[in-house]
Amino acid sequence: VDHYNRVAKDTNNRVVGVLLGSYDRRMGTVEVTNSFGVPFEEDSKDPNIWFLDHNFVDNMFGMYRRVAVREVVIGWY
């Protein structure tokens, strides 16, 4: 919600981010412990065409891994 309010409030724009955390397959649990927003743009003529900065995702995930080694990408928002 914070990401949306900072970037796209009062618009029809969407926001995209990465969810980080851990999961336990034996217990069937997922724990989201961190997240970060990702630069994201949509084609104004076709909302099915969008642009995501993959290098940004890789760099941010690398920085988070230095601090929290056990965090993995859990999903997207």
Long-range contacts (C-beta under 8 A, 24 or more apart in sequence): 3-35, 3-37, 7-37, 13-42, 14-40, 14-42, 15-40, 15-77, 16-40, 16-52, 16-76, 16-77, 17-76, 17-77, 18-57, 18-60, 18-61, 18-73, 18-75, 18-76, 18-77, 19-73, 19-74, 19-75, 19-76, 19-77, 20-61, 20-64, 20-68, 20-71, 20-72, 20-73, 20-74, 21-71, 21-72, 21-74, 22-70, 22-71, 22-72, 22-74, 23-72, 23-74, 30-74, 32-74, 33-68, 33-71, 34-64, 34-68, 34-71, 35-77, 36-60, 36-64
